[in-house]
Amino acid sequence: MLKNSILDMLGENVKILGDSGYQGIKKLHENSETPIKKPKNRELTDEEKQYNYEVSQRRIFIEHVNRRLKIFRICKEVYRNKGKRMELRIKLIAAIYNLMSPLAR
């Protein structure tokens, strides 16, 4: 889904920070970072743990935004209406969040 949606619009200079669910994104977009998963039968090295910590420190802000957006049930449950109005509704919810956000003040 990511490959078909936004990767074409992103330039090479845009940095993508993903969670561990986006492990294969490095093949699609060179300027991306994801945490390192623990391999079987081995622990992560101290350098790998430090790298994961740094990635998580940069991602924490967007995770808090995701949590606030999921307060609106339309963003966390299955969308059951016609698909062509979904984008508009999501944008309206994001605009409401931006108005409520302390960063907007």
C-alpha positions in Angstrom: 0.0 0.0 0.0 2.8 2.4 0.8 4.6 1.6 -2.4 1.5 2.6 -4.4 0.5 5.7 -2.4 3.3 8.1 -1.4 6.7 6.8 -2.4 6.3 8.3 -5.9 5.6 11.7 -4.5 8.6 11.7 -2.1 11.9 13.0 -3.2 15.3 11.4 -2.4 16.0 14.0 0.3 12.9 13.1 2.4 13.8 10.9 5.4 11.3 8.3 6.4 11.1 7.0 10.0 9.1 3.8 10.3 8.4 1.3 13.0 9.5 -2.3 12.8 6.5 -3.1 10.6 8.3 -1.3 7.7 11.5 -3.5 7.6 11.6 -3.7 3.8 11.2 0.0 3.2 15.0 0.4 2.8 14.8 -1.4 -0.5 12.2 1.0 -1.8 13.5 4.3 -0.3 17.2 4.6 0.5 16.8 7.5 2.9 14.7 5.6 5.5 15.2 4.3 9.0 13.6 1.5 10.9 14.6 -0.2 14.2 16.6 -3.3 14.1 14.7 -6.5 15.0 16.3 -9.0 17.4 17.4 -12.0 15.3 16.7 -15.6 16.5 19.3 -17.1 18.8 21.1 -13.8 19.3 20.8 -10.7 21.4 21.1 -7.1 20.0 24.5 -5.5 20.5 24.9 -2.4 22.5 25.3 -0.4 19.3 22.1 -1.8 17.8 20.2 -1.0 21.1 21.5 2.5 21.0 20.4 2.9 17.4 16.9 1.6 18.2 16.7 4.1 21.1 17.7 7.0 18.9 15.1 6.0 16.2 12.4 5.7 18.9 13.3 9.1 20.3 12.6 10.7 16.9 9.4 8.7 16.3 7.7 9.3 19.7 6.1 12.6 18.6 4.3 11.0 15.7 3.2 8.1 17.9 1.5 10.6 20.2 -0.2 12.2 17.3 -1.5 8.8 16.1 -2.9 8.2 19.6 -4.7 11.5 19.6 -6.2 10.9 16.1 -7.5 7.5 17.1 -9.7 9.2 19.7 -11.9 9.8 16.6 -13.3 6.3 16.0 -13.2 6.8 12.2 -9.4 6.7 12.3 -9.1 3.4 14.2 -12.0 1.2 13.0 -13.0 -0.2 9.7 -14.3 2.6 7.4 -17.8 1.4 6.3 -18.9 4.3 4.1 -18.1 5.0 0.4 -14.3 5.4 -0.1 -14.3 8.6 -2.1 -15.2 10.7 0.9 -12.8 9.0 3.3 -9.8 11.3 2.5 -11.9 14.4 3.1 -13.0 13.2 6.5 -9.5 12.2 7.6 -8.3 15.6 6.5 -11.0 17.3 8.5 -10.1 15.3 11.6 -6.5 16.2 11.2 -7.5 19.9 10.9 -9.5 19.6 14.1 -6.5 18.0 15.8 -4.2 20.8 14.6 -6.6 23.4 16.1 -6.7 21.6 19.4 -2.9 21.0 19.4 -0.9 23.2 21.9 1.8 23.5 19.2 -0.6 25.5 17.0 -0.9 28.2 19.6 
